[in-house]
Amino acid sequence: MNRSADVLTPAQLNTLARDLLESSFPLVWVEGELGNVSRPSSGHLYFTLKDARAQVRAAMFKPKSQWLKFVPREGMRVLVRGRLTLYEARGDYQLILDHMEEAGEGALRRAYEELKARLEAEGLFDAGRKRPLPAHVRRLAVITSPSGAAVRDVLSVLGRRFPLLEVELLPSLVQGETAAAQITSLLRQADASGRYDVILLTRGGGSLEDLWAFNDERLARAIAASTTPVVSAVGHETDFSLSDFAADLRAPTPSVAAELLVPDQRDLALRLRRLAQRLNQLQVHTLSQAMQRADRAALRLQAQGPQARLALLRHRQEAAFARLQAHWRQKQERRRAQLAHAAAVLRGAQPQRRLAALKERLAALAPRAQTAINRQLQADALRLRGIARSLEAVSPLATVARGYSILTRADDGALVRSSAQAQPGDRLQARLAEGTLQVRVETSEP
């Protein structure tokens, strides 16, 4: 029978045993008495956990052991949490710990973990339901003990960083049997009042029992239901309470909470100075651009302004009047020439018999000629006045003189001929008979 395939080396056997232990046991809580406590220069912590009937080896490595709140001593009863494993080199069965506390807090710790797991399963601690803090907090409610160190730290930091903040202290017990109910009642009243931008729950450090008021289920649910953002700063950086998980923001210490809530006044002053500089630069730039636009508009207006057009119309009027006078003189010259020719013909023929009749006819024609001349002069005068009125009608200055105005855009000098060319808020320039006006469009109607 070939047994070589079933034979294990000690290393293989220990590896199989370790895998079986680690896969079969989740994290376990164990309460016992410390023995053989050793802390070498590596910083790791080695000891045994024992009771009256048995003991088990345990180890807590440096990244975890350096955060312990007490010094482990021989004979001390502790409550630990860890995972089972096997040290293959020696075949030692042992616990690798990630948490250890004095055994007096064991019952509270288990109750805390059970309540935390239940509320977490309900979604009470979900990040999606947390409310963002306002960018600028104007009024802050602080629920804490009026005589504790926490309130002094908070007020000191707030006064140094942002003295303009309105802070209202809502005094409350922060430990004891009635503390949780009092804190919950003050939180609900502060939220219902609508007076505050943020509510801060805070107290100094202490044992799990000292901080137990902030692990109350009713308080956690009140924090989650609050419409006002809630900040929790309970204990030291390593302390965690249910109010921390339910709050919209958890601060490791009261002082840090105050720093997170308000900006530093020195930073604000620097930002204001920079904004003032940017505003001044923007004003100078905007003014320079406006002056450039005004110069370009003035050049365009000068090139196609009313004065130039009026001068052209006057020149045309004078030329038309000169042509009219020349035409009238030519017509008179032709009439005189015709009369002279007729007189010469008459003198050459010497119609003695018709002289009397011709004289009578001439006497009759003379008034008619004068009448025709007067009628022609009147017609020419009317035509001249019509031309003058037409020239005056097309003169923009004459239109302006009658009470109208010429509207141009303030930015580019373009003429505004329709309400569709101007929108509410646009700036226009109105040219009047005397001076100009700067106007702003309130409404635009078709």
C-alpha positions as CSV (number, residue, x, y, z in Angstrom):
1,M,0.0,0.0,0.0
2,N,1.4,3.4,-1.1
3,R,1.1,5.9,1.8
4,S,3.4,8.6,0.4
5,A,0.5,10.5,-1.0
6,D,-1.2,10.7,2.5
7,V,1.9,11.7,4.5
8,L,2.1,15.4,5.5
9,T,5.0,17.4,6.7
10,P,4.6,19.4,10.0
11,A,4.5,22.6,7.9
12,Q,1.7,21.3,5.6
13,L,-0.3,20.1,8.6
14,N,0.0,23.4,10.4
15,T,-0.9,25.3,7.2
16,L,-4.1,23.1,6.8
17,A,-4.9,23.7,10.5
18,R,-4.4,27.4,10.1
19,D,-6.6,27.6,7.0
20,L,-9.3,25.6,8.8
21,L,-9.3,27.8,11.8
22,E,-9.3,31.1,9.9
23,S,-12.1,30.0,7.6
24,S,-14.3,28.5,10.3
25,F,-14.2,31.3,12.9
26,P,-15.2,35.0,12.2
27,L,-14.1,37.7,14.5
28,V,-14.6,36.6,18.1
29,W,-15.0,38.5,21.4
30,V,-13.1,37.0,24.4
31,E,-13.0,38.1,28.0
32,G,-10.3,36.9,30.3
33,E,-7.3,37.8,32.5
34,L,-4.0,39.0,31.2
35,G,-0.9,36.8,31.8
36,N,2.7,36.7,30.6
37,V,2.4,40.2,29.3
38,S,5.4,41.1,27.0
39,R,6.1,44.1,24.9
40,P,9.5,43.9,23.1
41,S,11.3,46.7,21.3
42,S,9.3,45.9,18.1
43,G,6.2,47.5,19.8
44,H,4.1,44.3,19.4
45,L,2.1,43.1,22.5
46,Y,2.2,39.4,23.4
47,F,0.3,37.8,26.3
48,T,-2.1,35.0,27.3
49,L,-5.8,35.2,28.1
50,K,-6.8,32.9,30.8
51,D,-9.6,31.9,33.2
52,A,-9.7,29.3,35.9
53,R,-9.8,26.4,33.5
54,A,-7.8,27.3,30.4
55,Q,-5.6,29.9,28.5
56,V,-5.0,31.0,25.0
57,R,-2.1,32.8,23.4
58,A,-2.8,36.2,22.0
59,A,-0.9,38.9,20.1
60,M,-1.6,42.5,19.2
61,F,0.7,44.1,16.7
62,K,2.1,47.6,16.9
63,P,-0.3,49.5,14.5
64,K,-3.2,48.4,16.9
65,S,-1.5,48.3,20.2
66,Q,-0.2,51.9,20.1
67,W,-3.7,53.2,20.2
68,L,-4.7,51.5,23.5
69,K,-6.1,53.8,26.1
70,F,-4.6,51.9,29.0
71,V,-1.4,50.0,29.8
72,P,-2.0,46.2,29.9
73,R,-0.8,44.8,33.1
74,E,-0.5,41.3,34.6
75,G,-3.8,40.1,36.1
76,M,-6.0,42.8,34.5
77,R,-9.3,41.6,33.1
78,V,-9.9,42.6,29.5
79,L,-12.3,42.2,26.7
80,V,-10.7,41.6,23.3
81,R,-11.7,41.1,19.7
82,G,-9.8,39.2,17.1
83,R,-9.5,36.3,14.8
84,L,-8.3,32.8,15.4
85,T,-5.1,31.6,13.6
86,L,-2.2,29.3,14.1
87,Y,1.5,30.2,14.2
88,E,2.9,27.6,11.8
89,A,6.5,27.9,12.9
90,R,5.7,26.6,16.4
91,G,2.3,25.2,15.9
92,D,0.8,27.6,18.5
93,Y,-2.9,28.2,18.4
94,Q,-3.5,32.0,19.1
95,L,-5.6,35.0,18.8
96,I,-4.5,38.0,16.6
97,L,-6.3,41.0,18.1
98,D,-7.5,44.3,16.6
99,H,-9.2,45.7,19.7
100,M,-8.8,45.5,23.5
101,E,-10.5,47.3,26.4
102,E,-10.9,46.8,30.1
103,A,-13.5,44.2,30.9
104,G,-15.6,46.6,32.9
105,E,-16.8,48.2,29.6
106,G,-17.5,44.8,28.0
107,A,-21.3,44.8,28.4
108,L,-21.6,48.4,27.2
109,R,-19.3,47.6,24.2
110,R,-21.4,44.7,23.2
111,A,-24.6,46.7,23.5
112,Y,-23.0,49.5,21.5
113,E,-22.0,47.2,18.7
114,E,-25.4,45.5,18.6
115,L,-27.3,48.8,18.4
116,K,-24.8,50.2,15.9
117,A,-25.3,47.2,13.6
118,R,-29.1,47.4,13.8
119,L,-29.2,51.1,13.0
120,E,-26.7,50.7,10.3
121,A,-28.8,47.9,8.7
122,E,-31.7,50.4,8.7
123,G,-29.7,52.8,6.6
124,L,-29.6,55.4,9.4
125,F,-25.9,56.0,8.8
126,D,-25.9,56.0,5.0
127,A,-23.8,58.8,3.4
128,G,-26.6,59.5,0.9
129,R,-29.0,60.8,3.6
130,K,-26.5,63.2,5.1
131,R,-27.1,66.9,4.6
132,P,-24.3,69.2,3.4
133,L,-23.2,72.0,5.7
134,P,-23.9,75.6,4.5
135,A,-21.0,77.4,3.0
136,H,-21.3,80.2,5.6
137,V,-22.7,79.5,9.0
138,R,-24.4,82.6,10.5
139,R,-26.0,81.2,13.6
140,L,-24.8,78.1,15.5
141,A,-26.4,76.2,18.3
142,V,-24.0,74.4,20.7
143,I,-25.5,71.6,22.9
144,T,-23.0,70.7,25.6
145,S,-22.2,71.2,29.3
146,P,-21.7,74.9,30.0
147,S,-18.9,74.1,32.5
148,G,-16.9,71.6,30.4
149,A,-13.6,72.1,28.6
150,A,-15.3,71.3,25.3
151,V,-17.4,74.5,25.3
152,R,-14.3,76.6,26.2
153,D,-12.3,75.1,23.3
154,V,-15.2,75.6,20.8
155,L,-15.8,79.2,21.8
156,S,-12.1,80.0,21.9
157,V,-11.6,78.7,18.3
158,L,-14.7,80.3,17.0
159,G,-13.8,83.7,18.5
160,R,-10.3,83.5,17.1
161,R,-11.3,82.4,13.6
162,F,-14.7,84.1,12.9
163,P,-15.9,86.5,15.7
164,L,-18.9,87.5,13.6
165,L,-20.6,84.1,14.1
166,E,-23.7,84.1,16.3
167,V,-23.3,81.3,18.9
168,E,-26.1,80.2,21.2
169,L,-25.2,77.8,24.0
170,L,-28.0,75.3,24.9
171,P,-26.8,73.9,28.2
172,S,-27.3,70.3,28.9
173,L,-26.0,67.4,30.9
174,V,-23.5,65.3,28.9
175,Q,-23.4,62.2,31.0
176,G,-25.7,60.4,33.5
177,E,-29.1,58.7,33.2
178,T,-31.0,61.8,32.1
179,A,-28.4,63.3,29.8
180,A,-29.5,61.5,26.6
181,A,-33.2,62.6,27.0
182,Q,-32.1,66.2,27.7
183,I,-29.8,66.3,24.7
184,T,-32.5,64.8,22.4
185,S,-35.1,67.3,23.6
186,L,-32.8,70.3,23.1
187,L,-31.8,69.0,19.6
188,R,-35.5,68.7,18.6
189,Q,-36.3,72.1,19.9
190,A,-33.4,73.7,18.2
191,D,-34.3,72.0,14.9
192,A,-38.0,73.0,15.1
193,S,-37.2,76.6,15.9
194,G,-35.5,77.1,12.5
195,R,-33.1,79.7,14.0
196,Y,-29.9,77.8,13.4
197,D,-27.8,77.0,10.3
198,V,-26.0,74.2,12.1
199,I,-26.4,72.3,15.5
200,L,-23.2,71.1,17.2
201,L,-23.2,68.3,19.8
202,T,-20.0,68.1,21.7
203,R,-18.3,67.1,24.9
204,G,-14.8,66.2,26.1
205,G,-13.2,62.7,26.2
206,G,-14.0,60.0,28.7
207,S,-14.6,56.3,29.1
208,L,-17.3,54.4,27.1
209,E,-19.6,54.8,30.1
210,D,-19.0,58.6,30.3
211,L,-19.9,58.9,26.6
212,W,-22.9,56.6,26.8
213,A,-25.5,59.4,26.5
214,F,-24.3,59.9,22.9
215,N,-25.0,56.2,22.1
216,D,-28.7,56.5,22.8
217,E,-31.0,55.2,20.1
218,R,-33.5,58.0,20.4
219,L,-30.8,60.6,20.1
220,A,-29.4,58.9,17.0
221,R,-32.8,58.8,15.4
222,A,-33.4,62.5,16.3
223,I,-30.1,63.5,14.7
224,A,-31.0,61.5,11.5
225,A,-34.5,63.2,11.4
226,S,-33.2,66.7,11.9
227,T,-33.7,69.1,9.0
228,T,-30.9,71.3,10.3
229,P,-27.4,69.9,9.7
230,V,-25.9,68.3,12.8
231,V,-22.2,68.1,13.6
232,S,-21.0,65.7,16.3
233,A,-17.7,66.1,18.2
234,V,-17.8,63.7,21.1
235,G,-14.6,62.7,23.0
236,H,-11.2,62.3,21.5
237,E,-10.1,61.4,18.0
238,T,-10.2,57.6,18.8
239,D,-13.7,57.8,20.4
240,F,-16.7,56.9,18.2
241,S,-20.3,57.2,19.3
242,L,-23.6,56.6,17.5
243,S,-24.2,60.3,17.3
244,D,-21.0,60.5,15.2
245,F,-22.3,58.0,12.7
246,A,-25.8,59.6,12.6
247,A,-24.6,63.2,12.3
248,D,-24.0,64.9,9.0
249,L,-20.4,65.5,9.9
250,R,-18.2,63.9,12.6
251,A,-15.3,65.9,14.0
252,P,-12.6,64.2,15.9
253,T,-12.5,66.8,18.7
254,P,-14.5,69.9,19.7
255,S,-11.7,72.2,18.5
256,V,-11.6,70.6,15.1
257,A,-15.4,70.9,14.9
258,A,-15.1,74.7,15.4
259,E,-12.4,74.9,12.7
260,L,-14.6,73.0,10.3
261,L,-17.6,75.1,10.9
262,V,-16.2,78.6,10.2
263,P,-13.5,80.0,7.9
264,D,-10.4,81.8,9.3
265,Q,-11.0,85.6,9.3
266,R,-7.5,86.1,8.0
267,D,-8.2,83.9,5.0
268,L,-11.4,85.8,4.3
269,A,-9.6,89.2,4.6
270,L,-7.0,88.0,2.1
271,R,-9.7,86.7,-0.3
272,L,-11.6,90.0,0.0
273,R,-8.4,91.9,-0.9
274,R,-7.8,89.7,-3.9
275,L,-11.5,90.1,-5.0
276,A,-11.2,93.9,-4.6
277,Q,-8.0,93.9,-6.8
278,R,-9.8,91.8,-9.4
279,L,-12.8,94.1,-9.3
280,N,-10.6,97.2,-9.7
281,Q,-8.8,95.6,-12.7
282,L,-12.1,94.6,-14.2
283,Q,-13.5,98.1,-13.8
284,V,-10.3,99.7,-15.4
285,H,-10.5,97.1,-18.3
286,T,-14.3,97.7,-18.8
287,L,-13.8,101.5,-18.8
288,S,-11.0,101.3,-21.3
289,Q,-13.1,99.1,-23.6
290,A,-16.0,101.5,-23.2
291,M,-13.8,104.5,-24.1
292,Q,-12.5,102.7,-27.2
293,R,-16.0,101.9,-28.3
294,A,-17.0,105.5,-27.7
295,D,-14.1,106.7,-29.8
296,R,-14.9,104.3,-32.7
297,A,-18.6,105.4,-32.5
298,A,-17.6,109.1,-32.6
299,L,-15.5,108.5,-35.7
300,R,-18.3,106.6,-37.4
301,L,-20.8,109.3,-36.4
302,Q,-18.5,112.0,-37.7
303,A,-18.1,110.1,-41.0
304,Q,-21.9,109.7,-41.6
305,G,-23.3,112.3,-39.3
306,P,-26.3,114.6,-39.9
307,Q,-24.0,117.7,-40.4
308,A,-22.4,116.1,-43.5
309,R,-25.7,115.0,-45.0
310,L,-27.2,118.5,-44.3
311,A,-24.3,120.2,-46.0
312,L,-24.7,117.9,-49.0
313,L,-28.5,118.7,-49.2
314,R,-27.8,122.4,-48.9
315,H,-25.3,122.2,-51.8
316,R,-27.9,120.3,-53.9
317,Q,-30.6,122.9,-53.0
318,E,-28.3,125.8,-54.1
319,A,-27.5,124.0,-57.3
320,A,-31.2,123.4,-58.1
321,F,-32.0,127.1,-57.4
322,A,-29.2,128.3,-59.7
323,R,-30.4,126.0,-62.5
324,L,-33.9,127.4,-62.0
325,Q,-32.8,131.0,-62.2
326,A,-30.7,130.2,-65.3
327,H,-33.7,128.5,-67.0
328,W,-35.9,131.5,-66.2
329,R,-33.4,133.9,-67.7
330,Q,-33.1,131.8,-70.8
331,K,-36.9,131.7,-71.2
332,Q,-37.1,135.5,-70.8
333,E,-34.3,136.0,-73.3
334,R,-36.2,133.8,-75.9
335,R,-39.4,135.8,-75.3
336,R,-37.6,139.1,-75.8
337,A,-36.0,137.8,-78.9
338,Q,-39.4,136.7,-80.3
339,L,-40.9,140.1,-79.5
340,A,-38.0,141.9,-81.2
341,H,-38.3,139.7,-84.3
342,A,-42.0,140.3,-84.5
343,A,-41.5,144.1,-84.1
344,A,-38.9,143.9,-86.9
345,V,-41.3,142.0,-89.2
346,L,-44.0,144.5,-88.3
347,R,-41.8,147.4,-89.1
348,G,-40.7,145.9,-92.4
349,A,-44.2,145.2,-93.6
350,Q,-45.6,148.5,-92.4
351,P,-49.1,147.3,-92.1
352,Q,-50.8,150.7,-91.8
353,R,-54.1,149.2,-92.2
354,R,-53.6,146.6,-89.4
355,L,-51.7,148.9,-87.1
356,A,-54.7,149.8,-85.0
357,A,-55.8,146.2,-84.8
358,L,-52.3,145.0,-83.9
359,K,-52.0,147.8,-81.3
360,E,-55.3,146.6,-79.8
361,R,-54.1,143.0,-79.9
362,L,-50.8,143.9,-78.5
363,A,-52.6,145.8,-75.7
364,A,-54.7,142.7,-75.1
365,L,-51.7,140.3,-75.2
366,A,-49.5,142.4,-72.9
367,P,-51.6,141.7,-69.7
368,R,-51.8,138.0,-70.8
369,A,-48.1,137.8,-71.1
370,Q,-47.6,139.4,-67.7
371,T,-50.2,137.1,-66.3
372,A,-48.5,134.0,-67.8
373,I,-45.1,135.3,-66.5
374,N,-46.6,135.8,-63.0
375,R,-48.3,132.4,-63.2
376,Q,-45.0,130.7,-64.2
377,L,-43.2,132.6,-61.5
378,Q,-45.7,131.4,-58.9
379,A,-45.5,127.8,-60.2
380,D,-41.7,128.0,-60.1
381,A,-41.8,129.4,-56.6
382,L,-44.2,126.7,-55.5
383,R,-41.9,124.0,-57.0
384,L,-38.9,125.6,-55.3
385,R,-40.7,125.6,-52.0
386,G,-41.7,122.0,-52.5
387,I,-38.1,121.1,-53.2
388,A,-37.0,123.0,-50.1
389,R,-39.6,121.2,-48.0
390,S,-38.5,117.8,-49.4
391,L,-34.9,118.7,-48.6
392,E,-36.0,119.8,-45.1
393,A,-38.1,116.6,-44.6
394,V,-35.1,114.3,-45.3
395,S,-32.8,116.4,-43.0
396,P,-32.2,114.4,-39.7
397,L,-31.5,117.7,-37.8
398,A,-34.9,119.0,-38.8
399,T,-36.5,115.8,-37.5
400,V,-34.6,116.2,-34.3
401,A,-35.6,119.8,-34.0
402,R,-39.2,118.8,-34.1
403,G,-38.8,116.8,-30.8
404,Y,-37.6,113.5,-32.1
405,S,-34.3,111.8,-31.3
406,I,-31.8,109.6,-33.1
407,L,-31.2,106.3,-31.2
408,T,-27.9,104.4,-31.4
409,R,-26.5,101.5,-29.4
410,A,-24.2,102.6,-26.7
411,D,-21.7,99.8,-27.4
412,D,-21.2,100.0,-31.2
413,G,-23.0,103.1,-32.3
414,A,-25.4,101.2,-34.6
415,L,-28.7,103.0,-35.4
416,V,-31.8,101.5,-33.7
417,R,-34.7,101.5,-36.2
418,S,-36.9,98.7,-34.6
419,S,-37.8,97.5,-31.1
420,A,-36.5,94.1,-32.1
421,Q,-33.0,95.6,-32.2
422,A,-33.1,96.4,-28.4
423,Q,-33.5,94.0,-25.5
424,P,-34.4,94.8,-21.9
425,G,-31.3,95.9,-20.1
426,D,-29.5,97.3,-23.3
427,R,-27.9,100.7,-23.0
428,L,-28.7,103.3,-25.8
429,Q,-27.7,106.8,-26.7
430,A,-30.4,109.3,-27.8
431,R,-29.3,112.3,-29.9
432,L,-31.6,115.3,-29.3
433,A,-31.8,118.8,-30.9
434,E,-29.6,119.9,-28.0
435,G,-27.3,117.3,-26.4
436,T,-27.5,113.6,-26.0
437,L,-29.1,111.2,-23.4
438,Q,-27.9,107.8,-22.1
439,V,-30.9,105.5,-21.7
440,R,-31.5,101.9,-20.6
441,V,-34.2,99.7,-22.1
442,E,-36.8,98.5,-19.5
443,T,-39.2,96.7,-21.9
444,S,-39.2,95.9,-25.7
445,E,-42.6,95.7,-27.5
446,P,-43.1,94.9,-31.2
